[in-house]
Amino acid sequence: MNGWKVIGKKSVWVLAAVGLLAGCDKLTVERFNMIRNGDSADMVEATLGTPNTKIPGTWEWVRHDRGLDVLVHFDKDGRVVSKSWTEPGRVHVEDLPGGTNEGDAASRTRVDTVHQP
């Protein structure tokens, strides 16, 4: 019986560790919405986690299992200038370059719901 308790305790720890690891993906729409223009690259990485791809001016996070593609664009000083969240049924683009009025949020933010067959 004592051996069963040890196995049981180990199993509980293993299950707890697996549960924590499964919940470690920082890439959520709530965290994405925390990113603002002017945020540093370090702040973005701390908020969303390490991107799959880092090329000068653009970072990309991809989750194939969720059909998710997230882009964050940076200026030459490494500050956020725009971002996009694309997943099945939702396209969310913020801070689009070329807005008509700098203070006009409607000209800079677009959220589309895409209906797929």
C-alpha positions in Angstrom: 0.0 0.0 0.0 2.8 2.4 0.8 4.2 1.9 -2.7 0.9 2.9 -4.1 1.0 6.2 -2.2 4.4 7.1 -3.6 3.2 6.3 -7.2 0.1 8.3 -6.5 2.1 11.3 -5.3 4.4 11.1 -8.3 1.4 10.9 -10.6 -0.2 14.0 -9.0 3.0 15.9 -9.5 3.4 14.8 -13.1 -0.2 15.7 -13.9 0.2 19.1 -12.2 3.4 19.8 -14.2 1.7 18.8 -17.5 -1.3 21.0 -16.6 1.0 23.9 -16.0 3.0 23.4 -19.2 -0.2 23.1 -21.2 -1.3 26.5 -19.8 2.0 28.2 -20.5 1.2 29.6 -24.0 1.1 33.3 -23.5 -0.4 33.8 -27.0 -4.0 34.8 -26.1 -6.2 37.5 -27.5 -6.4 39.1 -24.1 -2.6 39.4 -23.9 -2.4 40.5 -27.6 -4.8 43.4 -26.6 -2.3 44.5 -24.0 0.2 45.4 -26.7 0.2 49.1 -27.6 1.9 51.3 -30.1 5.3 52.4 -28.8 5.8 49.2 -26.7 9.4 47.8 -26.8 10.2 44.5 -28.4 11.2 43.2 -24.9 7.8 44.2 -23.6 6.1 42.4 -26.5 8.1 39.2 -26.0 7.4 39.3 -22.3 3.7 39.6 -23.0 3.2 37.2 -25.9 6.2 34.9 -25.5 8.9 34.1 -28.0 7.8 34.5 -31.6 8.3 31.7 -34.1 10.0 34.1 -36.5 11.9 37.3 -35.9 12.9 39.3 -39.0 13.9 43.0 -38.8 10.7 45.0 -38.4 8.3 42.1 -38.0 7.8 39.2 -35.5 5.4 36.4 -36.2 3.7 33.8 -33.9 2.0 30.8 -35.5 -0.1 28.1 -33.9 -1.0 25.7 -36.7 -3.3 23.7 -34.4 -5.4 26.8 -33.9 -5.1 28.3 -37.3 -3.6 31.3 -35.6 -1.2 33.9 -37.1 -0.1 36.9 -35.1 2.1 39.7 -36.5 3.7 42.6 -34.7 5.5 45.3 -36.7 8.3 47.5 -35.3 9.8 50.8 -36.3 13.6 51.2 -36.7 13.9 51.9 -33.0 12.2 48.6 -32.1 8.9 50.1 -31.0 5.5 48.6 -32.0 3.8 50.4 -34.9 1.1 47.9 -35.8 -0.2 44.4 -35.0 -2.6 41.8 -36.4 -4.3 38.7 -35.0 -5.7 36.3 -37.6 -7.6 33.1 -36.8 -10.5 31.2 -38.3 -13.6 33.4 -38.1 -11.7 36.5 -36.8 -9.3 39.0 -38.3 -8.2 41.8 -35.9 -5.8 44.5 -37.2 -4.8 47.4 -35.1 -3.0 50.7 -35.9 -3.2 50.4 -39.6 -0.7 52.7 -41.3 -2.4 55.5 -43.3 -5.3 56.3 -41.0 -7.2 59.5 -42.0 -6.8 61.2 -38.7 -4.3 60.3 -36.1 -6.8 60.4 -33.3 -9.6 58.7 -35.2 -9.6 55.2 -33.8 -12.0 54.0 -36.5 -9.5 54.8 -39.2 -6.8 52.8 -37.4 -8.5 49.8 -36.0 -10.5 47.1 -37.9 -12.0 44.0 -36.5 -13.7 41.7 -39.0 -15.6 38.5 -38.4 -15.1 36.2 -41.3 -17.8 33.6 -41.9 -16.4 30.4 -43.3 -18.5 27.8 -45.1 
